[in-house]
Amino acid sequence: MIKVGVVGGTGYTGVELLRLLAQHPGAVLEVITSRKETGMVVADLFPSLRGRVDIAFTDPDNPALRRCDAVFFATPNGV
């Protein structure tokens, strides 16, 4: 399994990426970041991910991102 992190998981691109990764048989979502939604469970904000993504958003400075095999950035232009 590939450990995956997503920086900026609340925008349109981030949510679509989460949906795709949650279904991928070789990927496991380890870290999903959001500055505004830190601490909120992803599925509470996006009910379509209920039962697929059961972790909470963390701050982008989370050191767990360093333990991921791949990190996707779904941040706004210019970030």
Number of C-alpha atoms within 10 A of each C-alpha: 10 13 16 19 25 27 22 24 26 23 13 11 15 20 19 14 16 22 15 11 19 17 12 12 9 10 16 17 22 19 25 28 26 21 15 12 16 15 14 14 17 27 17 14 14 12 11 13 16 13 9 16 23 13 16 19 25 23 17 17 11 11 10 12 20 12 13 17 13 14 18 14 15 20 16 9 5 4 6
